Amino acid sequence: MLKKYGFIGNKIVPTEDETSAIHMYINPVDTERKYLTETLNIDEHNLQSSLDPNELARMEFEPDHAALIIKRPKRYSAQDNFLFKVESIGLFVFKNRLIIVLSEEIPLFDGKQFLHIGSIKDVILKLLFRSIWHFEEHLKVISMCSEELEGEINKATGNRQLISMFTLEKSLVYYLNAIGSNGRVIEKLRINAAKLGFDQDQSGFIEDLAIENAQCNEQAQIYSQVLSSLMDARASIISNNLNVMMKNLNALVIAVAVPTFFASVGGMSEFSQMIGFNKWPYGYGLFVCCMVLTALVTFLIIKKSEKYWNEDRGRKRG
């Protein structure tokens, strides 16, 4: 689908003029792809990269235009289950026209960032700024989601919250790659600012973009490290709880095994007759009480020994 935009009063407005400055192709069909590659000489690989969410951002120069592949966050929906994705946008800069290629229809020119636009160069810079701003907003949402999941994990016993945390961590890896590759595009744009026709003010804005993107990348790295540390800490807690449970079970098994031995011996008919259990009415009950007491004493001895061993190991480490 093709949409055309022009400039009126420093604003971007839809138009039907074929000579308009901005042509936006949304998931172009075969005829539109053929026009872009054969008539406008856009490289087929660059065109495909504009629609590939896994493609890294980059900038290339062709004989009659410059090709920029930039990354931006994909719109999040409830069906994504905490997976924040990225998408690619292709910007093909000709002398008097900007070709934008994207995989789905999204509002590119809304918001206060596009209130004062006077040229194609301004549109490119504002799109880069909008992408950085979107990444920063999504990072805040990821931070809030991780805090909410952390609270649920402390109460829940299932794996759903842990899987969601792993998904958020995976999202941050995608974001770090996208933000980093956008930074390389901005750096290349800064180096070739004069070649592309950027004036002094626009070159200064590119410098601001580089700083803003670096801060966004640093923020994403911090969130990724924090989330990774939380996952490691949670795994350690689960492992420690499992060890404690296994120790208690082992102590219980040993405590039951000791009186079981005496109960097995006492259950022999010859031994029962020898100690007079068959003749004394309270003998069996007394024997059971002794077995229970033996199990309890054995369990307490094991727990006391375990506590002493832990304290002794702590003193040696200290």
Secondary structure by P-SEA (a helix, b strand, c coil): cbbbbbbcccbbbbbccccccbbbbccccaaaaaaacccccccaaaaaaaacccccccccccccbbbbbbbbbcccccccccbbbbbbbbbbbcccbbbbbbcccccccccccccccccaaaaaaaaaaaaaaaaaaaaaaaaaaaaaaaaaaaccccaaaaaaaaaaaaaaaaaaaaaaaaaaaaaaaaaacccccccaaaaaaaaaaaaaaaaaaaaaaaaaaaaaaaaaaaaaaaaaaaaaaaaaaaaaaaaaaaaaaaaaaaacaaaaaaaccccccaaaaaaaaaaaaaaaaaaaaaaaaaaaaaaaaaaaac
